[in-house]
């Protein structure tokens, strides 16, 4: 089973190879599109704006601590957990950020509502078949936080690391979470944190040098 960031179980009926093949194909298409059309526009290997990306990661980590008790894993450096780290950072974090905060932004440059709002909503809707209605709302708000960060100049690379490490920790590869909150409370805390992060990043007085011009 694949665990969602808020401790729910998704993909129970799908075999793991199916999900892996799907992610590999998404990776192939994203990298191909980036190299062919957007190589000069997307700072994939840069860590520009990493403090903002770190704040996003810590904000999401805070939601875990509020809703669950962490227990450190003994096998944190095992082959299994390191493979999971590669999967989360590259096949989830990098691919999703490259698509939705990279290629999507480049395609609709000059249209901020499409880049930020529509992109976040579509990003959320693509999680429906895995996580249901509540997952769509959470993913849309998570996407909003990342989209605003991208708009303020945070690089694809920094966002991919924040995204991937969040999934890695939240899925229980670093700690075992003992959940003590209801699904409603877990989602409510995530809603608040995502909106607070997006608002905080949006109202930074001066955009970092190199902010994306929409």
Backbone torsions as a table, in degrees:
resi	resn	phi	psi	omega
1	UNK	NA	148.4	177.2
2	UNK	-105.2	128.7	-175.8
3	UNK	-92.9	138.6	174.5
4	UNK	-78.3	160.4	-176.1
5	UNK	-61.4	-22.1	-179.9
6	UNK	-102.8	21.3	171.4
7	UNK	87.8	4.4	177.9
8	UNK	-87.5	163.0	-179.7
9	UNK	-104.2	130.4	179.2
10	UNK	-126.5	166.1	179.4
11	UNK	56.7	33.7	-177.9
12	UNK	-68.7	-25.5	-175.7
13	UNK	-93.2	-8.4	-178.1
14	UNK	-98.5	137.2	174.6
15	UNK	-68.9	145.8	-177.7
16	UNK	-55.8	-41.9	179.8
17	UNK	-56.7	-33.6	178.9
18	UNK	-61.8	-48.6	-179.8
19	UNK	-63.9	-39.8	-178.7
20	UNK	-65.5	-44.4	179.3
21	UNK	-62.5	-41.2	178.8
22	UNK	-61.0	-44.4	-179.9
23	UNK	-66.7	-37.9	178.3
24	UNK	-65.3	-39.1	177.9
25	UNK	-66.7	-40.9	176.7
26	UNK	-62.3	-39.1	177.9
27	UNK	-62.8	-46.8	-179.1
28	UNK	-59.6	-46.9	-178.8
29	UNK	-65.6	-41.6	-178.6
30	UNK	-65.0	-46.9	-179.2
31	UNK	-65.2	-40.1	179.2
32	UNK	-62.5	-46.5	179.2
33	UNK	-62.4	-41.4	179.0
34	UNK	-62.2	-48.3	-176.9
35	UNK	-68.5	-34.4	-176.7
36	UNK	-78.8	-39.4	-169.1
37	UNK	-122.4	-24.6	-170.0
38	UNK	-128.8	21.8	-175.0
39	UNK	-59.4	-40.5	-176.5
40	UNK	-77.9	-20.8	-176.0
41	UNK	-90.3	-26.0	-171.3
42	UNK	-109.3	119.8	-177.8
43	UNK	-87.9	72.4	-173.4
44	UNK	-68.5	-36.5	-174.8
45	UNK	-100.4	8.3	178.0
46	UNK	-90.1	153.1	174.5
47	UNK	-111.3	23.9	-179.6
48	UNK	-58.3	133.6	179.7
49	UNK	78.5	20.4	-175.7
50	UNK	-59.3	-31.5	177.8
51	UNK	-60.5	-36.2	178.2
52	UNK	-68.2	-42.6	178.0
53	UNK	-62.0	-39.6	177.6
54	UNK	-64.0	-39.3	178.2
55	UNK	-62.8	-38.8	177.5
56	UNK	-63.3	-46.5	179.4
57	UNK	-59.3	-46.3	-178.8
58	UNK	-66.9	-33.6	177.1
59	UNK	-63.8	-44.7	177.9
60	UNK	-67.9	-36.0	177.4
61	UNK	-64.0	-35.9	177.7
62	UNK	-59.7	-38.7	180.0
63	UNK	-63.6	-33.0	176.6
64	UNK	-66.2	-46.1	-178.3
65	UNK	-64.7	-33.7	179.2
66	UNK	-67.0	-35.5	-172.0
67	UNK	-103.5	-6.4	-175.0
68	UNK	-151.1	160.1	175.3
69	UNK	-99.9	124.5	-178.2
70	UNK	-86.2	142.1	172.6
71	UNK	-129.4	118.5	-177.5
72	UNK	-61.2	140.7	178.7
73	UNK	-85.7	144.9	177.0
74	UNK	-78.2	-22.6	-175.3
75	UNK	-105.2	35.2	-173.9
76	UNK	-62.7	-25.5	179.6
77	UNK	-109.5	20.4	178.5
78	UNK	-73.4	165.0	178.5
79	UNK	-57.6	-41.2	-178.5
80	UNK	-59.8	-47.7	-177.0
81	UNK	-70.9	-32.4	178.2
82	UNK	-72.1	-36.4	173.4
83	UNK	-63.6	-40.5	177.6
84	UNK	-62.6	-36.7	178.1
85	UNK	-63.3	-44.6	177.4
86	UNK	-60.2	-44.7	-179.4
87	UNK	-60.6	-47.2	-176.1
88	UNK	-68.3	-42.8	-176.0
89	UNK	-76.1	-44.2	-173.8
90	UNK	-89.4	-54.0	-172.8
91	UNK	-81.2	-15.8	175.8
92	UNK	-113.1	-63.2	-176.1
93	UNK	-58.6	-55.4	-177.0
94	UNK	-65.4	-45.7	-175.9
95	UNK	-65.1	-46.6	-177.8
96	UNK	-68.2	-39.4	177.8
97	UNK	-69.6	-37.7	178.1
98	UNK	-63.1	-41.0	179.0
99	UNK	-70.3	-55.5	-165.2
100	UNK	-92.9	-25.5	176.0
101	UNK	-111.4	1.7	178.6
102	UNK	-116.5	-79.1	-177.5
103	UNK	-61.0	-42.4	179.1
104	UNK	-59.9	-44.6	178.8
105	UNK	-62.6	-40.8	-178.9
106	UNK	-68.6	-36.4	-179.9
107	UNK	-66.1	-37.1	-174.5
108	UNK	-114.8	34.3	177.9
109	UNK	-57.6	134.3	-177.0
110	UNK	94.4	-2.6	179.6
111	UNK	-127.9	81.3	-172.6
112	UNK	-60.1	-37.1	-179.8
113	UNK	-65.5	-38.2	177.9
114	UNK	-68.1	-45.9	-178.5
115	UNK	-60.9	-49.1	-171.2
116	UNK	-89.6	-55.4	-172.6
117	UNK	-78.1	-56.0	-178.6
118	UNK	-62.9	-40.4	179.3
119	UNK	-62.2	-40.3	179.7
120	UNK	-67.8	-40.1	178.9
121	UNK	-65.0	-43.1	178.8
122	UNK	-66.2	-39.7	176.2
123	UNK	-57.9	-42.1	178.5
124	UNK	-67.5	-42.6	-178.5
125	UNK	-62.6	-30.7	179.2
126	UNK	-69.1	-10.1	177.8
127	UNK	-94.6	-0.1	-174.6
128	UNK	-61.7	-45.4	-175.3
129	UNK	-68.6	-14.9	177.8
130	UNK	-98.5	-37.6	-166.9
131	UNK	-126.2	-2.9	178.1
132	UNK	77.5	-169.5	-174.4
133	UNK	-62.9	-45.5	-179.5
134	UNK	-62.9	-34.5	177.6
135	UNK	-66.2	-33.8	177.3
136	UNK	-63.6	-43.8	-179.6
137	UNK	-64.4	-47.5	-179.6
138	UNK	-61.2	-48.9	-177.5
139	UNK	-63.8	-36.1	178.2
140	UNK	-64.0	-42.5	-179.7
141	UNK	-72.0	-37.1	173.7
142	UNK	-61.0	-46.4	178.1
143	UNK	-60.0	-35.7	178.3
144	UNK	-62.6	-44.9	179.1
145	UNK	-60.1	-45.0	179.6
146	UNK	-68.1	-37.4	-179.5
147	UNK	-66.1	-42.0	178.0
148	UNK	-64.2	-40.5	177.5
149	UNK	-61.5	-41.3	178.0
150	UNK	-63.4	-41.9	178.6
151	UNK	-60.8	-33.3	-180.0
152	UNK	-84.3	6.4	171.3
153	UNK	104.0	4.8	178.8
154	UNK	-71.4	136.8	-174.9
155	UNK	-73.8	159.7	174.9
156	UNK	-59.8	-41.3	-179.0
157	UNK	-60.1	-45.6	-179.6
158	UNK	-65.7	-41.3	178.8
159	UNK	-66.6	-38.4	179.3
160	UNK	-62.8	-40.3	178.5
161	UNK	-66.4	-44.1	178.7
162	UNK	-61.5	-43.9	-179.9
163	UNK	-63.7	-49.9	-176.3
164	UNK	-66.6	-43.9	-179.9
165	UNK	-67.9	-33.8	175.8
166	UNK	-61.6	-46.3	179.8
167	UNK	-63.6	-39.6	-178.3
168	UNK	-62.6	-46.8	179.7
169	UNK	-69.0	-45.8	-174.2
170	UNK	-66.8	-29.7	-179.4
171	UNK	-79.1	0.0	174.1
172	UNK	92.8	15.3	-179.4
173	UNK	-80.9	-19.7	179.1
174	UNK	-105.6	-41.2	177.6
175	UNK	-131.9	158.0	171.4
176	UNK	-99.2	117.7	-177.6
177	UNK	-88.5	128.3	173.1
178	UNK	-102.4	102.1	-171.7
179	UNK	-76.0	132.8	179.6
180	UNK	-124.1	8.8	-179.0
181	UNK	-116.9	157.2	176.5
182	UNK	-74.7	161.9	177.0
183	UNK	-58.4	-37.7	179.7
184	UNK	-63.2	-44.6	-178.9
185	UNK	-68.6	-38.9	178.1
186	UNK	-58.7	-47.8	-179.9
187	UNK	-65.2	-40.6	-178.6
188	UNK	-61.9	-42.7	178.4
189	UNK	-63.0	-42.6	178.7
190	UNK	-63.9	-40.6	177.7
191	UNK	-56.8	-49.7	-177.0
192	UNK	-62.4	-45.7	-177.3
193	UNK	-65.9	-42.4	179.1
194	UNK	-61.3	-45.3	-179.5
195	UNK	-66.8	-39.5	178.4
196	UNK	-64.1	-42.2	177.9
197	UNK	-63.0	-47.2	-179.1
198	UNK	-61.3	-44.6	-179.5
199	UNK	-65.8	-43.5	-179.7
200	UNK	-61.5	-43.3	179.8
201	UNK	-69.2	-39.0	-177.9
202	UNK	-63.0	-38.4	-174.2
203	UNK	-94.2	17.4	168.6
204	UNK	-56.7	132.7	-171.2
205	UNK	-60.4	-44.4	-179.3
206	UNK	-123.1	127.3	177.6
207	UNK	-62.3	141.5	175.7
208	UNK	-57.7	149.6	178.5
209	UNK	-56.7	133.4	180.0
210	UNK	89.5	15.7	178.5
211	UNK	-58.0	150.6	179.7
212	UNK	-68.8	127.8	179.1
213	UNK	-90.8	113.0	-178.5
214	UNK	-104.8	NA	NA
